Amino acid sequence: MSTQLFTNAHIATGMPHSTAATTAVPQDILVEDGRFAEIGPDLPARLEAQGRDMSSAPVTDLGGRLVCPPFCDTHLHLDYAYTARKPGATNSSGTLFEGIQRWSETKSDLSIEDVKSRARTAIRHELLHGVQFIRSHADVTDPNLTSLRALLELREELKDVVTIQIVSFPQEGMYSYAGPHGEAGADLVEEGLRMGADCVGGIPHFEQCRELGERSMHTVVKLATRYGRLIDVHCDETDDPNSRYVELLSSLAYRAGIGVRTTASHTCSLGSADNAYFFHLTELLQAAHVNFACAPTENLYLQGRQDTFPKRRGITRVKELTEAGINVSLGQDSMQDPWYPLGNGNMMIILDYVLHLAQMMSFEEIDDALKFLTVDGATTMNLGDSYGLEPGRPADFLVLDASSVFDAVYERCAVLRSVREGRTLFTRRETIDSAFDDLIPEA
């Protein structure tokens, strides 16, 4: 049996709205055969009292640093990464719809090797920032399904270091897209599921008319039910307060009994909808138990382009959804593509933005904030018992350069160590603050 002991760690509790977001007493972590065996204070002494011989087990002193589950990026486009500088890909207006047009015009020369190479670079950045779980959309509005084939290969090749869920996503619409040989987007989405995609995608607000958008939502739920897959829809990514596809998707998922397996991504329109509508919608969302994935940096950049002032922030109602008990997770969305020129996979930056934009800055909310990147992300991805700091579960965790959740958020701290199934993926040199002790002594 392979045994490891990690000592002297503060644990992010993950308990919603807890006044003890971080364990006050340092904890020790016993890992056996790649799984958590025990977590608690004074483990070496207790194990010795039980007659356990730990003399040959490696011991790592974590120095009072914060330990939390790995980060989840629940909305990303790996196939688009680093395409922003391709000839013809420049998005002059900075709008969602021009981004889609630029991608449509420049994606014809994709190859599996090219997609995998760019995606590997993006994944490396995410891993170094503590992400071990990624949900990536793969554009299937391409008769060759190049992006999907590439990401399916990558999912298998990198499964020991990162879990990738793939969405069969019709970027140009289920019913508005027509391929060169008459292929409909809906048919290509279904082919993607047959090939092994984990989730059914859609983009109803991009369809040519409301009726086609509604038809696509019915198709999404039917396909998810038929193939037993998750759902993740680009839903209402618009400032139009009358874009109501999240309501239809939630109702259909509720009636099909698959609300917990359903995610509505973006839902920017809720930031423009009036309170009377949102109040009514909240009851349905609570009953359906659907998830929301918010991409704050990207939608801050893309939305509100038709506004002068006042200018909308472009994100969904994260604070109100959270207070209503509805699960919200976060995503990087883009890394240097036609929709967004930045993005480096650092989810602490994404968290920082959403706390500011949603005005979730009370001490209680800050102490609770890591859940957006951890347990809430795992809920969106439907990870179940394969995730979390619990005995019997895979020993996946991060060591952050902080001693509390508040300090981790306040400092936008770095990841010092990433562990997956008991194996250390990487370590990073600890803080250089000590180098300044002689220069600027503390008062």
C-alpha atoms as one frame of an Amber mdcrd trajectory, in Angstrom:
protein
   0.000   0.000   0.000   1.305   3.438  -0.970   1.038   5.829   1.986   1.791
   9.552   2.269   1.284  12.037   5.067   0.803  15.784   4.553   0.948  17.744
   7.790   0.257  21.232   9.131  -2.423  22.429   6.707  -5.387  24.719   7.137
  -8.388  23.338   5.270 -10.925  25.342   3.293 -14.118  23.894   4.742 -16.308
  24.439   1.684 -19.293  24.948   3.956 -21.667  27.594   2.526 -21.736  30.838
   4.506 -19.701  29.269   7.307 -18.200  31.531   9.962 -15.323  29.038   9.978
 -14.405  29.035   6.296 -10.943  27.811   7.253 -10.118  25.277   9.966  -8.647
  27.096  12.951  -6.493  24.154  14.032  -3.929  22.826  11.532  -4.930  19.524
   9.996  -3.001  16.525   8.688  -3.910  14.523   5.590  -3.277  10.796   5.244
  -3.286   9.500   1.660  -3.347   5.777   0.872  -3.269   4.363  -2.631  -4.161
   7.722  -4.142  -7.202   8.329  -1.932  -7.860  10.313   1.210  -7.706   7.915
   4.156  -8.053  10.371   7.008  -8.055  14.124   7.605  -7.705  15.612  11.077
  -5.441  17.201  13.685  -2.445  15.408  15.235  -2.644  12.457  12.875   0.952
  11.228  13.397   0.385  10.845  17.146  -3.005   9.216  16.706  -1.714   6.787
  14.087   1.172   5.868  16.355  -1.254   5.279  19.223  -3.161   2.922  16.936
   0.000   0.932  16.368   0.509   2.124  12.795   4.142   2.113  11.667   4.535
   5.338   9.676   8.329   5.394   9.678   8.614   4.619   5.974   5.810   6.931
   4.814   6.905  10.200   3.144   5.890  13.236   5.199   5.382  16.690   3.678
   5.022  19.674   6.007   2.707  22.166   4.291   3.749  24.981   6.609   0.277
  26.109   7.667  -0.789  26.801   4.088  -4.382  26.550   2.879  -5.549  23.298
   1.299  -8.636  23.163  -0.898 -10.038  20.902  -3.613  -8.714  21.524  -7.154
 -10.237  24.346  -9.161 -12.890  23.681 -11.796 -13.105  25.772 -14.966 -16.665
  25.042 -16.002 -16.737  27.021 -19.234 -13.850  27.079 -21.700 -13.254  26.807
 -25.459 -10.014  24.892 -25.853 -10.411  24.608 -29.622 -10.449  28.416 -29.998
  -7.413  29.135 -27.814  -4.722  31.411 -29.298  -6.535  32.074 -32.579  -7.078
  35.814 -31.996  -4.134  36.785 -34.212  -5.048  34.580 -37.160  -5.476  36.591
 -40.380  -9.095  37.698 -40.594  -9.892  36.833 -36.957  -9.786  40.375 -35.559
 -13.056  41.312 -33.856 -13.233  45.062 -34.503 -16.574  45.677 -32.776 -15.800
  43.534 -29.736 -19.248  41.922 -29.916 -20.256  38.305 -29.472 -21.821  38.147
 -32.912 -18.824  39.500 -34.789 -16.683  37.009 -32.895 -18.865  34.183 -34.206
 -18.632  35.594 -37.735 -14.820  35.919 -37.568 -14.531  32.336 -36.322 -16.842
  31.060 -39.054 -14.686  32.727 -41.688 -11.333  31.517 -40.375 -11.913  27.993
 -39.017 -11.799  26.153 -42.354  -8.064  25.431 -42.094  -8.221  23.715 -38.697
  -6.336  20.470 -38.264  -6.426  18.005 -35.395  -2.728  18.615 -34.734  -3.210
  22.391 -34.624  -6.176  22.208 -32.238  -4.373  19.783 -29.928  -1.209  21.881
 -29.875  -3.029  25.079 -28.933  -5.279  23.278 -26.444  -2.275  21.687 -24.725
  -0.784  25.130 -24.168  -4.069  26.383 -22.714  -4.388  23.350 -20.442  -0.824
  23.830 -19.212  -1.681  27.389 -18.160  -4.822  26.206 -16.394  -2.993  23.397
 -14.589  -0.333  25.784 -13.289  -3.138  27.886 -11.817  -4.661  24.915  -9.989
  -7.332  23.746 -12.438  -7.734  19.975 -12.640 -11.296  19.859 -14.024 -12.281
  21.551 -17.282 -15.508  21.644 -19.252 -14.679  22.623 -22.828 -17.066  23.308
 -25.658 -16.086  21.874 -29.047 -17.542  23.532 -32.132 -19.294  20.850 -34.201
 -20.648  23.160 -36.898 -17.947  21.728 -39.121 -18.698  18.648 -41.261 -15.258
  17.244 -40.441 -15.802  17.660 -36.671 -12.123  18.574 -36.385 -12.323  20.313
 -33.001 -14.322  17.494 -31.466 -11.981  14.796 -32.736  -8.971  16.693 -31.416
 -10.438  17.259 -27.948 -11.641  13.655 -27.663  -8.073  12.514 -28.286  -6.713
  15.027 -25.799  -9.247  14.030 -23.131  -7.869  10.485 -23.215  -4.200  11.450
 -23.509  -4.273  13.816 -20.508  -6.748  12.004 -18.250  -4.096  11.314 -15.595
  -3.469  15.033 -15.012  -6.756  16.738 -15.916 -10.405  15.747 -16.283 -11.925
  17.217 -19.454 -15.646  17.192 -20.170 -16.525  17.976 -23.780 -19.670  19.733
 -24.966 -20.936  18.972 -28.469 -21.550  22.619 -29.261 -23.140  24.112 -32.407
 -21.400  27.501 -32.477 -23.328  28.610 -35.576 -26.662  27.243 -34.425 -28.557
  23.981 -34.415 -31.009  25.130 -37.072 -29.401  28.265 -38.498 -26.304  26.369
 -39.619 -26.321  24.511 -42.918 -23.145  22.727 -43.947 -21.797  22.451 -47.496
 -23.586  19.137 -47.963 -26.780  20.141 -46.171 -25.638  19.089 -42.697 -27.770
  20.684 -39.989 -26.174  21.781 -36.740 -28.549  19.559 -34.775 -27.396  16.486
 -36.716 -23.758  17.320 -36.041 -24.468  17.803 -32.324 -25.989  14.311 -32.234
 -23.033  12.871 -34.139 -20.789  14.461 -31.521 -22.669  12.601 -28.799 -22.317
   9.330 -30.669 -18.569   9.966 -30.889 -18.321  10.391 -27.115 -19.002  14.022
 -26.124 -20.100  14.356 -22.499 -22.635  17.169 -22.877 -25.250  18.475 -25.293
 -24.768  22.121 -26.255 -26.899  24.802 -27.873 -26.975  28.527 -28.602 -30.649
  29.534 -28.918 -30.146  33.305 -28.929 -28.024  32.969 -32.083 -30.677  31.080
 -34.060 -32.324  33.108 -36.825 -35.627  33.540 -35.010 -37.290  32.835 -31.692
 -39.067  29.734 -32.970 -35.792  28.099 -34.013 -34.240  28.996 -30.660 -37.133
  27.327 -28.855 -36.942  24.314 -31.139 -33.245  23.949 -30.299 -34.021  23.807
 -26.566 -36.479  20.959 -27.107 -33.840  19.165 -29.169 -31.167  19.626 -26.499
 -33.310  18.024 -23.813 -34.418  15.184 -26.098 -30.815  14.384 -27.036 -29.641
  14.529 -23.426 -32.398  12.134 -22.418 -31.809   9.781 -25.342 -28.029   9.537
 -24.846 -27.882   9.975 -21.070 -25.632  13.043 -21.287 -25.264  16.310 -19.425
 -26.520  19.617 -20.855 -24.601  22.876 -21.171 -26.239  25.593 -23.261 -24.877
  29.016 -24.212 -28.091  30.614 -23.039 -29.309  34.206 -23.391 -25.832  35.631
 -23.933 -27.343  38.962 -24.848 -28.406  42.220 -23.227 -31.945  41.731 -24.557
 -34.210  41.453 -21.472 -36.760  39.584 -23.582 -34.407  36.688 -24.339 -36.047
  34.003 -22.199 -34.473  30.697 -23.253 -33.199  29.949 -19.743 -36.827  29.777
 -18.655 -37.709  27.281 -21.390 -34.573  25.190 -20.849 -35.195  25.015 -17.103
 -38.836  24.030 -17.563 -38.007  21.291 -20.069 -35.160  19.955 -17.901 -37.429
  20.019 -14.847 -40.138  18.040 -16.631 -37.556  15.553 -17.892 -36.118  15.143
 -14.397 -32.607  16.181 -15.464 -32.329  19.664 -13.963 -29.279  18.779 -11.850
 -27.531  17.620 -15.035 -28.306  20.887 -16.827 -26.214  24.056 -17.022 -27.214
  27.428 -18.425 -24.033  29.302 -19.362 -23.737  33.098 -19.529 -27.456  34.108
 -19.114 -26.415  37.765 -19.476 -29.997  38.774 -20.238 -30.877  38.260 -16.565
 -28.719  41.303 -15.848 -31.145  43.335 -17.946 -34.435  41.645 -17.009 -36.683
  43.339 -14.458 -37.099  42.107 -10.914 -40.705  40.957 -11.352 -39.658  38.503
 -14.069 -36.615  37.292 -12.137 -38.692  36.756  -8.985 -41.073  34.529 -10.933
 -38.208  32.694 -12.671 -36.419  31.973  -9.383 -39.142  29.562  -8.256 -38.679
  27.486 -11.412 -34.882  27.515 -11.097 -35.092  26.332  -7.498 -37.484  23.538
  -8.404 -35.435  22.414 -11.403 -32.033  22.600  -9.607 -30.307  23.761 -12.792
 -26.741  25.080 -12.657 -25.345  28.362 -13.948 -21.876  28.976 -15.397 -20.734
  32.585 -15.433 -17.817  33.949 -17.489 -17.416  37.414 -15.909 -14.344  38.745
 -17.705 -15.496  37.785 -21.170 -19.047  39.023 -20.783 -17.876  42.257 -19.208
 -15.869  42.759 -22.402 -18.509  41.600 -24.924 -21.792  42.874 -23.503 -23.140
  46.386 -23.264 -21.660  47.256 -26.651 -24.855  48.979 -27.756 -25.063  50.966
 -24.508 -23.671  54.447 -24.079 -24.378  55.258 -20.419 -25.534  53.826 -18.100
 -23.579  50.809 -19.383 -24.493  47.289 -18.328 -21.935  44.996 -16.707 -22.857
  42.071 -18.917 -23.005  39.290 -16.331 -25.827  37.269 -14.892 -27.296  37.786
 -11.416 -24.646  35.837  -9.513 -25.472  37.331  -6.115 -29.219  36.869  -6.406
 -28.921  33.330  -7.789 -26.512  32.355  -5.024 -28.723  33.818  -2.315 -31.639
  31.815  -3.751 -29.640  28.600  -3.307 -29.017  28.124  -7.030 -25.631  26.719
  -7.980 -23.280  29.119  -9.816 -19.784  28.262 -11.055 -17.216  30.182 -13.084
 -15.322  29.863 -16.344 -12.382  31.492 -18.125 -14.309  31.034 -21.410 -11.632
  32.273 -23.831  -7.881  32.453 -24.080  -6.844  34.873 -26.831  -9.516  34.130
 -29.431 -11.889  36.218 -31.623 -14.142  36.842 -28.630 -11.567  37.850 -26.020
  -7.946  38.953 -26.496  -6.715  37.999 -23.001  -7.272  35.082 -20.628  -4.500
  33.047 -19.016  -6.385  30.350 -17.121  -5.947  31.959 -13.702  -9.289  31.288
 -12.033  -8.383  33.504  -9.078  -8.608  36.454 -11.481 -12.008  35.223 -12.671
 -13.155  34.952  -9.047 -11.868  38.442  -8.298 -13.884  39.893 -11.171 -17.134
  38.189 -10.239 -16.924  39.307  -6.602 -16.489  42.908  -7.742 -19.063  42.863
 -10.528 -21.691  41.072  -8.446 -20.884  43.287  -5.436 -20.316  40.233  -3.238
 -17.780  41.878  -0.956 -19.024  41.338   2.591 -16.598  39.426   4.788 -19.014
  36.504   4.881 -19.184  36.410   1.079 -15.408  36.647   0.708 -14.895  33.861
   3.242 -17.323  31.766   1.174 -15.879  32.688  -2.218 -13.622  29.727  -3.017
 -16.722  27.571  -3.398 -17.304  29.151  -6.832 -14.069  27.557  -8.064 -14.350
  24.301  -6.120 -17.528  22.662  -4.810 -19.871  24.721  -6.995 -17.793  23.886
 -10.056 -17.887  20.202  -9.120 -21.675  20.417  -8.801 -21.958  21.944 -12.273
 -19.757  19.176 -13.690 -21.754  16.510 -11.842 -18.570  15.046 -10.322 -20.317
  13.525  -7.302 -18.194  11.413  -4.961 -15.151  11.662  -7.231 -14.445  15.166
  -5.876 -13.831  16.727  -2.494 -11.733  16.525   0.653 -13.445  13.475   2.126
 -12.042  10.081   3.182 -12.429   7.523   0.415 -12.362  10.075  -2.395  -9.477
  10.625  -4.822  -6.672  12.561  -3.129  -6.915  15.608  -5.375  -6.067  18.918
  -3.717  -4.237  22.222  -3.954  -1.905  23.969  -1.540  -2.399  27.723  -1.826
  -0.011  30.479  -0.812  -2.275  31.649   2.002  -3.382  30.483   5.431  -7.079
  31.354   5.114  -9.752  31.656   2.466  -9.935  35.413   3.009  -6.192  35.815
   2.474  -6.307  33.579  -0.592  -8.961  35.797  -2.174  -7.429  39.043  -0.930
  -3.988  38.180  -2.321  -5.285  36.451  -5.482  -2.778  33.898  -4.257  -0.680
  31.452  -6.244  -0.897  27.662  -6.192   2.168  26.221  -4.453   1.371  22.536
  -5.001  -1.140  20.571  -7.061  -1.813  16.948  -6.089  -3.866  14.461  -8.109
  -4.664  11.016  -6.732  -1.834  11.468  -4.268   0.725  12.325  -6.957   2.229
  15.814  -6.893   1.785  17.313 -10.359   3.974  20.333  -9.600   5.281  22.559
  -6.843   6.013  26.248  -7.028   8.595  28.172  -5.020   6.945  29.688  -1.971
   6.357  33.361  -1.403   9.358  35.704  -1.650   8.048  37.885   1.176  10.838
  36.650   3.458  13.372  38.241   1.097  12.112  41.655   2.169  12.331  41.055
   5.914  15.726  42.761   6.194  14.777  45.595   3.845  11.431  46.491   5.368
  11.052  44.958   8.847   7.494  44.535  10.059   6.395  47.057  12.681
